[in-house]
Amino acid sequence: MTIELSFYTTDGCHLCEQATGLLQQLLSQYPEQYQIELIDIVESDRLVELYGVRIPVIAKQGDIDGLGWPFDGAQLLTYASST
């Protein structure tokens, strides 16, 4: 079963670049288990309102709060694999 994660980000966000590295590690360790959708928050006023001061944020489907920065690889794996 593939777990879909949304990655809320935007261009020029250095914290988002760090989170991208963690996501790449997750995908390299579990290539068949996770699928990542990149969402640039500037595309939506609502997303800027929700995540503008919290990005980067990783969210599972149906979880509006998600996992906001700061997080490390272990926290990302725990969040991503929890049900």
N, C-alpha and C positions, 0 to 999 in steps of 0.2 A: 504494500500500500504506500503510495506517495503522499507525503505531507506537503501541502502548499503553504508557503510563507510569503507574506508581503513585506517588502523592504522599503520603508518610507525614507526618502532621501532627497537631496537636491544638489545641483552643481556647486562646486566651490566649498563644500562642507568637509573640513579636514577630519572631523570625527566620523563622518560617513565613510571616508576612505579607510579608516581603521576598522570600522564595522564590516566593510566589504572584504577586507583581509580575513576576518573571522568567518564570514559566510563562505568564502572560497575554501577555507580549511574544512568547514563542515561538509561542503559538497565534495571535496576530494576524499574525505573519509567515508562518506555515505552517499555515493553518487546516485544510487537508485532510490534512496529514501526521501530525498527532499527536492522540491522545485521552488525556485525563488522568483517572485514577480517584483521587479523594480518599479516603484511609483514615485515620480517626482512631485513633491507636494505643491510646487508653484503652479501646477496645472489646475488647482482647485482652491478657491478661497476657504472652503470647509476644511480641507486637509491642512492648509496653512494654520488655520485656527486651532485644529486639533493637535498638530504635531510640530508647529513652527519652532517652539522653544525646546522641544524634546528630541528632535532627530539626532541621530538615526534611531528609528524604531522598527522592530521586527514584530509582525503580528500574524497569528494564525487566523484562519477564517472564522469570523464571528467574534473575535476578540478585539474590541475597539481600543483598549488600553495598550495591549502589547507589551513588549519588552523594550523599555527605553534606555538610552545611554545614560550612565556607563554600564557596560556588561563585558564579561570576558568569554572565552571559548567554552568553558564549563557551564556558565550560566546560560549561554545560548543553546547548548546541547540539551540542558535540563528543560528549558522552556520549550524548545522545538519538539522534544520527544514526549512531553507531558500530554495527557489527554484531558 
